[in-house]
Amino acid sequence: SALAFHWHQSHDSPRALAAAVTAMLQAKNSYAFSTSARFGELALELWDQVPDAQEVAGIGRIPLLAQFGSILRNGGDGERALAVVSLALQEIDPAEVEPAVHARLLRDKALYLQNLGRHGSVELLAEALAVIEGREGEERLRTTLLGYLAGRHLVGGQLEQAVSTADEAYRAAERIGFDGAMSVAANLRGCARVHLGQVAAGLEDFRLSWQHATDHDAQLRYRVNYADTLNMIGRFREAVEVAEAGVAHSRQLGVERATGSILSHNMVEPLIELGEIARAEEGTARDMTMRTLQVFRMYSTMSRIRTLVWRGGMDEAAQLLREWRTTAEAVADVERQVWYSLHDVEILIALGLGDPVRAAAGLRETIEDPGQRLALLGRILLEGGRVVADLRADGHAALAAETAEIVRTAWSSMPAELQHPHWAAVLTAVLDADGEQLDAAIVVAEGDDVPAVFRPLVRLERARVFVADGDRASAIDMAAEAAASAEALGHDRLRRRTAEFIDAAGLHRVGSRAAHAAEGVELTAREQQVLDLIAEGLSNRQIGERLFISGKTASVHVSAILRKLGVSSRTEAAVAQRVR
């Protein structure tokens, strides 16, 4: 690599060109894309200065441009990648160039536009397919193009087209034994089916996808979409595990600025849902410092906003949204999932600012939008429970009732397989403010398949019902549980909401059932360690990892602690711990 710059400084352009191309390809093969890009720029600069440049470089100009564009994309420079492939397309004569070369350049431009969140990819992929239509020997390329086209239909919200195109790609790949393309096609078909509410069929497609994922590209694409899908259907812990494996894989391949960035986002989102906010913050902080492609940065920014809202950093969250809104709206016009993400953070910011009226307006706009509904709507409707609860608490009874009815209707209109039973139990309990339903919701909210933010919320709402029913003793205990849960999660708005309720209802009292439970109880040293970690909000698996014991052993300790303290939940145990 040093030779390229040596010959360049010596004004020996032919030798510098040959060395630059060699260094570019060597760095690319070592996944050092930033280094590779520097040598690619040097090679392009020298090309016109060298007679017989193709012979000297050992590569034609168009293949060089194609390679260089791919290198730039993998290095996170989407704008430059688009400029390079556009230059290549300008320089070819479609009547003279090999159709496959032309089609691949069209494919690359489609991908680079996609990475920048811009229109035009579908048309370019259709053109690429037309260029090789009926040509023998291009079956692999055709199946690959069909897979990319299915992907564009998917992100654009054209779900039925995504299924049919992915199905065509799968059958075409199956005919020629092209496992990687079969994997990608099944993966995309599975995504679209889940969004359409065909969850079981979609998950079967993912099983099929992994079975055929014999190459790195197919494996990474599987992990991107499977982690995202698991998160959408409430399988948060599995989503983290799949995304973590993908992030590690992307680092091995040197594509952490590209595919690795979206995998990092797909790990952060379920971590937020699990209430593991410190880990989520680590992920967003790392990703926000890395140069990446615009669409991937968009998703990272939305995750960053969610963690800021969680912690109460409302000024920074609102500022980030202002800075990115124009770009987000442009990308949302191309990618339906970004549209949902944008509306979701707007609702969360309104809730974080204590403005449930504004949150209700954003929620209603999301529900009533005429565009294609995605599986993501279910999680937003669940958040609608928080909106209704805050409206009621702030005295907006009529708007609360109206919003609750809109949310109920939207939930019941979703495909049955997307109506997560535990989410439904929590949502219905909060919307109805029914004591018995809230008691049941408190139990299911402890599971990893319900977003952690609802643990304190259902307890807070139960405490409100106790007050309304005149049972102040139970209200005191339940409000204390809600406060402890919000504190353990570090959720700023719920912590303040609970404190406001306790103050307004006059529920301060020295001692409660959970607090008294701690008096006179002897725990072993190990049990005390476990109780300390319960108070931090850790799951059994996390407790096991922290103490170097199995999750099953941690579960046994937790059960023993609950029995000794005479409490029925981890949250009550955490309250008891605070007075020990």
C-alpha angles and dihedrals in degrees: 000000000000088000092066093059092039093056091041091055088046089055091239095139099177094054091041091053094049092047093046093053091047091049092047092054094043092052090046091052088051090051090243092137098166091054091044090052092055091055090045090056090050092050092053091047091053098041099088091044093062123075110222089014093169093057092045095047095041090228135078121248095246094050088046091053091047092051092045093051091053091049092052092049093051089048091056099253100125098163094053091045090054092048092051096049090045088054090051091052090050092052099050126085106221090207092056106032124084109268091231091056090050092047093050092052090051088049092051093050089050090053094047091050088050091052089053093048095243135139124255105066096107093052093048093050091048089051091050091052090050091051092060097033111140095001116136119233095029098092094114092051091048093053090048091051091049089053092052090047091052088052092053091050088051097052090042090057095247091134102166090049089048091055095047094045093046089048090053090048092050094051092046091050092046091055092059097035094246101159098181093055091045089054094050093046093050090046093054093043089052092052093050093047092052091051088050090054096255092123100158092049091046093052090049088055090054090052088052091046093056091046089061098036096114098148136055096251094053092046093051093046090049092053093047094054099033093052090049092049094048089052092051093054096046101258090128101158092052090047091057092049094050093046092047090054089049094050090052090048092049091052091052089054095044094240098115089121091058121024090008091061094058090044089054089053090048089055095047096051097060090041087060090049090051090052092243090135098159091059090045091052091051090053096049093044091053093045095046091058093053123089107239143152120294099248091048091049088051092058092045090052092052090052090049090052090052093053091047092051090048091054094042097252091142099153092055092043093052091046092051091051092049091051093049102033097096092048092043092052091050092050091043088060087063103031117046092198090060088052090057093044092052093051091045094056091045089057092046093050091050090051091046090053091051094248106128092163090063090043090053091052091052091046092051092048090053094048095046097045109124094219126105112297117230131200086257089078091076093064091047090051089052087054085053086073089064090048092053092045092053092046090054093046092052094051099257093130098156094048090045091055092045093048092046090055092049090051093047092050093048092048093050090049093058118099110275094243090059093052096095104208096221092046088049091052092051095043095048092047093052094043092049096039087216118163099217093044090049090051089056091044091054089060097047093042088067090068124096090238094069118070108260093232088075094062094078093031097060090046092050091050091048090052089052090053091049089054091048089051092049095246098132096163092059090041091057092052094044094047089051089053090050091050093049092048093049090047093050090051093045090228105161101197096046090045090055093041090054093047091049091052093048091050095045094047094043093235097151111125134152105251134001136194093279094043094049089048089068095058116104095358118136117210127185117248090255092048090051089052090051091047090052089054092046087056088054089058097249122157123232090260092052092046089052092051092048094049097035093242131117122271088242092056090048089053091054090052091048092052091050091050093050090049094049094046092046093232131129104215143041089242092057088049089053090052090050091050091058092064098042 
